Amino acid sequence: MTTLLQREPQAWRNISGIDTAEEIAQQPALWRELGTSLQSRAADVAAFLGACLRNPQQRVILTGAGSSCYVGEIVADELNAAWPVQVRAVATTSLLTHPELYLDPNAPTLLVSFARSGSSPESLAAVELVRDMVADARFLNITCNPQGQLARKGDTDARTFNLLMPAASCDRGFAMTSSFTCMLLAALCVLGKGEWQERLAALAQAGEAALRDWAAPVAALAAQPVERVVYLGSGPLEALAKESALKILELTGGRVLAMSNTALGFRHGPKSALNKQSLVVLFHSSQALSRRYEEDLLQELRRDGVAGSVVTVGTGSDISVAAPMLPDAWLAPLWLLMAQQYALHQSAALGLTPDNPFADGTVNRVVQGVTIYRHDQF
């Protein structure tokens, strides 16, 4: 009998969850496909970027909204440490409201837009804003939808390069899953320093093992009723924790409350949210210093007994897999496979339809209802 994340495919169809289940399970295959695609376009990407990443005056802004913003937050520090340029993750939702804080009209700027659909109003407006305010601006669109407005406009602009993700990464389901990890890995590959082919191949192999080995324990964990889920991660994994918390909120339609923090920051007030109906999930860092702080917090949480359950994810953790020795930003897509599955199973346990938990339309796959205001009118 063929199973998909611990259920038969027809069982997922019966609850309108087949798209999300398939899109979680297909990710390692898409990472391999992404590697082939990036290799074929390597010369074009290099020609577009030129020497900009070696220019200390260059600014690189990684932007997006919601999950797409968290892609930028995960990779920003890794890229900033690799090059003399200033790399910063700024959400489109902040860029549009406070452009003067983030844009220098006189600094050469590369705006890297992460977009699943490429049609959200903030994504389009952020590009136009930077085009208006910064004379020496160029645009790299890392997007999953060749028919989105972002990609279609970019096709006709000499200052824009469209980097398309594998076609299947344009998720049909409400929640971003394949799109998130493909865009994240693409950014690390094309904007990072050094060879990336072996890293991507190793991650895909580990991802296949993780999906196989974690399916049963993650489903069992999700079968335990919870009111609150807390995700913790340090450094680049802090944004992974944000994305994981968002997946719970989205796929449970807000019925399970979720929050995120760092291991050190959690004691400074947020820990008060814990009760016996809470689950704490900590993403272990690959860095020895960070893990020492994380272990101290874990000992405290287990000693206090305030949370109902405390689980760790990462190399040598409660939920673990033989992972390559890579920086945290590179390992984030691997650990995210756990959080995506957990949110999917929670959605099913609550009797929701995971592919669209918001049948009433209060929250939409592509954001609606946003009025864009011109910055020069205020």
N, C-alpha and C positions, 0 to 999 in steps of 0.2 A: 504494500500500500504506500503510495506516495504521500508524504506529508510536507507541509510548508509551515515552518515555524510552529511545529507541534499540533497543527490542525490539517485536515484534508483541505485541498484547495476549494472544494465545493462548500465546505463549512464556512470558509472566509467569504465566498460569494453570497451565501445565505444571509450574512449580516452586513453586506456591502463593505467588506474589508479586504477584498482580494487585491485591489490596486496597491494599497499601502503595504500589504504583506509581501507581494512580489517585488515591490520597489526597495524594500529593506533587504530582501534576500539576494537581489541581483547585483549588489554593490561591488563585491570583489571582481566580478566579471566586467563591470563597467570601468573599474580602475585599470584593468588590463587594456580595455579598449581605449581608454583615455591615453594611456602611455603610447599606444600605436599612433593615435591622432596627433599627439603633441610632437612626437618624433617627426612626423611628416610635415609639420608646420614650423619646426624649429628654426629654419633659416629665415622664414618670414617674420617670426616673432623677434629674432635677433636683429633683423634689419630695422624693424619698427622701433625697438628700444634703443638701438645704437649704444652710445656711451652714457646714456642718461643716468644709469644707476651708479656710475662712477663719479658723477658730478656732485660735489658737496653742497652746491647751491640748489640742487634739485629737491623738490618736494613730491612725495608720493602719498596720495590720500586713497585709502581703501574704504569704499562706501557701499552701503546697502541699507535695507530696513529689516527689522526683525531678525530672522535666521540669517539672512544675507549679511547683515551687520556683524553677526557673531563670527561668520567666516573670516571677515577682515580682522576682528579682534584676536582670533586664534593665531593668525599668521603674522600679524604686524611686528611684534617684537623680534621674532625669528628673522624676518627680512631686514628690520632696522639694524640688527646686530651684524648682518652680513655685508652691508654696504655703507659708504660714507654719506648717503642721502638721508633725508629725514622722512621716515615712513610712519604714517599715523593712520589709525582707524577712526573714522568719523561717520556716524550714521547719517544717512540722507535726512532723517528727521531732525537732526541737530544742524546739519549744514544749511538747511533751508531756513531755519528760524534765527540762526546766529552766524551768518556767513562771514562777518567781519572778524570773528574770533578764529576762523580756520583758514581763511584765504588771504594770500599776499598777492596783490595785483602785479607785483614786480618780480615774483619768483617763478621760475619754470616749474610747472606742475603737471604731474601725471595723475589723472583721476581714474582709478580702477573700480569699475562698477560690477558688483556681483548681483546677478538677477536671474531668477528661475524663469519667470514669464517675460521679463523685459518690458512689461506694459504698466507697471505701477506708476502712478502719477509722480511720486517722490523721486523715483529713479530718473525719469525723463527730465523733471524739473532741475535736479541736481546737475545734470550735464549742461543744461542751458545756463544755469547760474554760473558755473565755472567758466563756461565759454564767454559769458558777458563780462565777468569780473577780472579774469586773468588773461593777459595778452598772449603769453607763451604757455598755452595749455594743450595737452594732448590727452587722448582718452583710450583706455583699454577696457573693453566690455567682455567680461567673462560671464557668459550667459548660456542657458540651456535651450532657448527658443529662437530659432532662426527667423520665425515669423513675428516675433515681438517687435514693438515699436523701437526699442533701444537698438536692436540689431539691424533693423531695416533702415533706420536713420544713419547708423554707423556705416552701412555699406556705401553710402554716397558721400562720405566725408573723408578727405585725405588725412585728417589729423586723428582719425579713429581706427582702431584695430579691433575687429570682432574675433574673439576666441570662443568657438562653439564647443560645448560639451557633447558627449555621446547622446544620440537622439533619445534613448530610453531614460536619460536622466531628467528629462522634463516631466516631473512627477505628475501623474494623473490624480493622485490622492491629494487631500487637503494639505497635509503636513509635508514639509520639505524633508526628504530623506536622501535619495540618490543625488539630487541636485546639490545638496549641501556638501556632501563629501567629495563629489567630483570637482566642484568649484574650488574647494579648499585645497585639494591636492594639485589642481592645475596652477593655482597661485604659487604654491611652494615650488613647483617644478619650473615654471617660466620666469619667476621673479627671484628665485633663490640662487644660491651660489653652489657650483659643483655638479657632479653627476647625480641624476635623480632616477635613472632607469632601474637600477637594482633596488633602490628603496621602494619604488612603486610595485615592483614585482613581488618583493618580500611582504609588503603590506597586503597585497591581494591574496597571497598564500595564507597568511595569518588570518585574514578576514574569513576565508572559507572554513578554516578550522574553528574559528570563534562561532560562526553561525551554526556549525554542526554541534559543537560541544556545549554551547550556552543555551541552546533552544529549550531543553527540558528544565534546567534550573531557573532560567529567567521566567519561564511560564509559571513555574511553581511559586516563585517569589511574587509574581503579579496576582496570583490567586489569593494571596493574603490581603484582606481588606485594609485599606489605609485612608486616613483623612488628609495627610500632608506628606509630601516628599521633599527632602532637602538634598540637593546635589552640591558637592564641594570639590573644588579643584584649584590648584595653585599655578601661577604663571599663565601660560597659554591655556591651561586647562580650566581656568576660571571662566573663560568664554564658553568652553565646552559644557561646563556646569549650567551656564545660562541657557544654552541651546537645549540641553537635556530637560531642564525645568519647563521650558516652553513647550516641548513635545508633550509632556504630561498635561499641561493646561489645555493645549489644543485638542489632543485626542480624547480627553475626558470631558470636553466641553466646559472646563472650569470646575467640574464637580470635585476633582482632587486638587487641592491647592499645592502649589510648588514654589520653591524659592531656591536661590543659589548663593554661594559665597565662597570665600577662600578658607583654607584650613585655619589660618591664623585669625582671619577676620571674624569667623563665626562666633567666637567667644564674646565679641564686643556688642552684645545685644541680641543678634539674630538667634542665638541659641535658645532664647526664651520661647521661641515658637514650638519647641519640641513637646510632645506628649506621648502617651503610650500607643497612640494610633499614628505615629510618625515613622517613616522610613528615612534613614540617612544613607546616602550613597556617596562614597568618597572615591574620586579618581586618583589613583596613586601616580605621582610624578616619576619620571625616569631619573630625576636628579637626586643624588644622595642627601644633600642638605635639605631639600624640600621634604623628602620622605621622613626625615627625622622629626620635623615639625608635625607632619601628618600623623605619625605614630603616636606622638604625645597626645594629640587631640583624640585619636581613636581610643587610647587607654582611658582617657578622661570620660568619654561618652559611654564606654562599656562599664566603667566603674560607677558612674552616676546612675545608669539604668533609666534615664529619662525617656529616651526614644524606644519605640517598640522593637525596631531592628536597625542594625548598623552593618552595612555591606561595603566591601572595597572592590574596586575594579582596576585591573592593571597587572603588570608582571608580578608574579608571586603573591597575588591577592586572592580574595574569596572567589571572585570570578576572573579567571586568568586564562592566558593562552601563550604559547611560545611565540613571543613577539621579537622582531628585529631590534637591535640596539639603535634607537633613533631618538632625536629630540622630541619633546612633548608635543609640539605642534604637528609633527608628522604622525604621531601615534593617536592623536585625537580622533580621526575617523574610525580607527579600530575600536576604541573604547565606546564610541557613540553607538556602535551596533547593539550594545547592551541596552542603552537608554531607549533607543528606538523600539526595540522589541518589547521592553517593559511597558512603554506607553501604549503600544498597540494592544497588548493583552489586557491592560487595565481598561481600555476603551471597550473591548469585547465583554469583559466581566461586568461592566456597568450597563450592558444592553444597548450600547450606542452603535452607530454606523461609522466605523473608523475612517472610511474614505471621505465622509463629510459629516463630522460630528455636529455641525450647526445647520440643521435642516431648516431652521427658521430664518436663516440669512443674516443673523446678527453679526457674524464674523465671516469674511469671505476669503476665498483662496487668493484672489488678486484684490488688494484693498480698494474700497470704494468710498465715496463721499468726501474726498479730500479736495478742498479748494486751494489752488496754488496762487500765491500773491507775489508780485514782482518786488524784488529787494529794493529797487530804486524809486519806489513810490512811497517809501516811509523814511 
